[in-house]
Amino acid sequence: MQSAKQNPNSRFEVYILSSALESPYAVNEKNQWLDAHLPQIDKQHRLFPAYGEVKTGIIPGGLKPTDTLLDDYSLNLNAWCPPGQAVKLMNGINGNHGTWQGMKVYSSASALQIAETVSEYALSGEQLAQGFENTAQAVEAPIAETPLMGM
């Protein structure tokens, strides 16, 4: 999501939105994984809605048209849009029924390629909100080349 910056050199404020089962361990285990793999995302930017809860309902300040969701689950993506914009992470498991018709990135792309593509897409949405044309394209790479990342 875009707004205030965690990193002063960034135009984005990044949140983790990850559904959590009702368990005394789920949120703690997710935080442990994030501490190990994405420590730059502080605990205030980690949101864990209950499994089945709509992610748009827990966005600080409400969902804005320039807020961009990267998710692998089409129901979450479709609930986000509109007013937000969304990118589907294709991981070789999902996307078999074609219910998401929007922007896609592939888990076999490098983390940097995915971040750059999602950033360009988020910025193009900001430009669209200001009256410019959206020109972002998906990073395409074979799905089977890279192991899936956890979470």
ChimeraX attribute file (.defattr): number of C-alpha atoms within 10 A of each C-alpha:
attribute: neighborCount
match mode: 1-to-1
recipient: residues
	/A:1	23
	/A:2	18
	/A:3	12
	/A:4	12
	/A:5	13
	/A:6	16
	/A:7	11
	/A:8	9
	/A:9	7
	/A:10	11
	/A:11	15
	/A:12	19
	/A:13	16
	/A:14	22
	/A:15	18
	/A:16	18
	/A:17	18
	/A:18	17
	/A:19	19
	/A:20	19
	/A:21	14
	/A:22	11
	/A:23	8
	/A:24	8
	/A:25	10
	/A:26	14
	/A:27	20
	/A:28	12
	/A:29	13
	/A:30	18
	/A:31	17
	/A:32	13
	/A:33	14
	/A:34	19
	/A:35	14
	/A:36	10
	/A:37	11
	/A:38	12
	/A:39	12
	/A:40	13
	/A:41	16
	/A:42	15
	/A:43	13
	/A:44	8
	/A:45	15
	/A:46	17
	/A:47	18
	/A:48	19
	/A:49	19
	/A:50	14
	/A:51	12
	/A:52	10
	/A:53	13
	/A:54	14
	/A:55	21
	/A:56	20
	/A:57	11
	/A:58	14
	/A:59	14
	/A:60	10
	/A:61	6
	/A:62	9
	/A:63	20
	/A:64	17
	/A:65	18
	/A:66	22
	/A:67	24
	/A:68	26
	/A:69	25
	/A:70	21
	/A:71	18
	/A:72	21
	/A:73	15
	/A:74	21
	/A:75	12
	/A:76	19
	/A:77	23
	/A:78	16
	/A:79	14
	/A:80	22
	/A:81	17
	/A:82	12
	/A:83	14
	/A:84	20
	/A:85	23
	/A:86	27
	/A:87	23
	/A:88	24
	/A:89	21
	/A:90	19
	/A:91	18
	/A:92	14
	/A:93	9
	/A:94	13
	/A:95	17
	/A:96	9
	/A:97	7
	/A:98	8
	/A:99	11
	/A:100	18
	/A:101	11
	/A:102	14
	/A:103	18
	/A:104	23
	/A:105	25
	/A:106	23
	/A:107	25
	/A:108	23
	/A:109	17
	/A:110	13
	/A:111	12
	/A:112	9
	/A:113	17
	/A:114	21
	/A:115	14
	/A:116	13
	/A:117	20
	/A:118	25
	/A:119	16
	/A:120	17
	/A:121	23
	/A:122	26
	/A:123	21
	/A:124	18
	/A:125	23
	/A:126	17
	/A:127	14
	/A:128	15
	/A:129	13
	/A:130	9
	/A:131	9
	/A:132	11
	/A:133	11
	/A:134	16
	/A:135	11
	/A:136	16
	/A:137	13
	/A:138	18
	/A:139	18
	/A:140	15
	/A:141	14
	/A:142	11
	/A:143	17
	/A:144	12
	/A:145	10
	/A:146	14
	/A:147	10
	/A:148	13
	/A:149	9
	/A:150	8
	/A:151	9
